[in-house]
Amino acid sequence: MTVRVRIAPSPTGYLHVGTARAALYNWLFARGRNGVFILRSDDTDSERNEPEYQDDIVGSLRWLGLDWDEGIEVGGPHAPYQQSLRFDRYREVALDLLGRGLAYYSFATPEQLDEFRKEAQAAGRTPAYDGRFRVDAEVAADRVASGEQAPIRLAVPRPGSTTFNDSVRDEVTFDHDQVDDFVILRSDGSPTYHLASTVDDVDFGITHVMRGEDLLSSTPKHIILTEAMGAKRPVYAHLALLMGPDGKKLSKRHGHTALNAYRADGIMPEAMVNYLALLGWSPGEDETVVSLEDMVERFRLEDVTKNATIFDNDKLEWMNGVYIRELAVDDFVARVAPLVEADLRRGLSSAESGQLAAIAPHVQERAKRLTDVAGQVAFLFGDVEYDDASWEKVMTKPEAPIAVAAAVAGLATLDDWSTTGVETTLRTMLEETELSARKGFQPLRVAVTGSTVSPPLFESIEVLGRDVAVARLEAAATRMGH
């Protein structure tokens, strides 16, 4: 049997990190077994669908490094892979089930259904509609033929139960008293999620369905519908939902939930993939940094936990920092240069690109996000902008003008303009002025970079160049009134 799995997001919003994790697990499972990974678009909600959301789903998955063998934008033997283009097929299945007595037209009124729910709740029963207002099939057919509209419901076998072995949650049983005769085709002829998703899984030959546990209660419906179609049920694996640090379901109150927001905030795709993989799965041996290639070899559904997992932004940021430090310098520069240019709102000249490359290793070792870099290196490109808090904290102290004047005197005539030369000169300045490193160097840092937070001082001064560095020190002295 060839493993065939799918991810089926709806283009009604940007790709959620939980959906991205489900996509990753499906992809790892398929790739580790020479299987087929399918990207399907569950786009039956025409009122909420937006092309930009579809583009975001595709772009975000590709950003993560996930490819697909069949599906939207790549095609395949079961095209089209958009539910909005398969309505005729869903109606065909619904009418077939109707004709075989496995489904029926439902004329239950909203008032009847509401009264049924109230009675069930009062009696302590699950308010799962049991078809009690169902009319004779011939009578129903005549009413529809006369122009009356009605949805089609699947007739759930009663009494009975559905049991399945969930690869994550072990054996699960649903008594059919908990499963309502659910609508598969609305009165306007449009399919419900249950029908469209199940028909697609059957038609596309899906062997394993990995999805969030919020859909666990839908599984008996999908199994009953699958077997009513005469098909073999897939293997199910329901993933625990992601939680915020407060133990509640991950939502916008915890921060970002859309994958693209993390991308915009400077999270690297390699780090995000690694972090998502560990949200419910362990490669063993207490490892935290695992390559995508290693994940493919080691991923097993049996190792996925059924317990809820915390999405911790601090841990993600830490992991991102690990990946940033592992980049080759050239790769790091290539990734941050567009961000620097976006911050400057212009391109970098050849000389400026050289400056960025020179300072990059010293920024790389401290960065936690790629977006940290632009602010840290901005002092290299254009006039220095003083941070008011930094100026007030450092440059108003009595030692500041002493340090700046001595640095100007030493650097202006320095022949060995290198990190070593700059450091030697400035440490000599400390000895001559009898200033501590903090009191002597912090004013220089603010003078040349505009802030107390910057790349290492000696390297920053070297990369700036003699003329600019000395000019900034002199400008700072003037501003201090010296």
Secondary structure, DSSP 8 states (H G I E B T S, - for coil): ---EEEE---TTSS-BHHHHHHHHHHHHHHHTTT-EEEE-B----TTT--HHHHHHHHHHHHHHT---SEETTTB-TT---BGGG-HHHHHHHHHHHHHTTSEEE----HHHHHHHHHHHHHTT-------TT---HHHHHHHHHTT----EEE---SS-EEEEEETTTEEEEEEGGGS---EEE-TTS-B-HHHHHHHHHHHTT--EEEEEGGGGGGHHHHHHHHHHTT----EEEEE--EE-TTSSB--GGGS--BHHHHHHTT--HHHHHHHHHTSSB--STT-----HHHHHHH--GGGB-SS-EE--HHHHHHHHHHHHHHS-HHHHHHHHHHHHHHHHTS---HHHHHHHHHHHHHHHTT-SSTTHHHHHHGGGSSS----HHHIIIIITSTHHHHHHHHHHHHHTT-S--SHHHHHHHHHHHHHHHT--HHHHHHHHHHHHHSSSS-S-HHHHHHHH-HHHHHHHHHHHHHHTT-
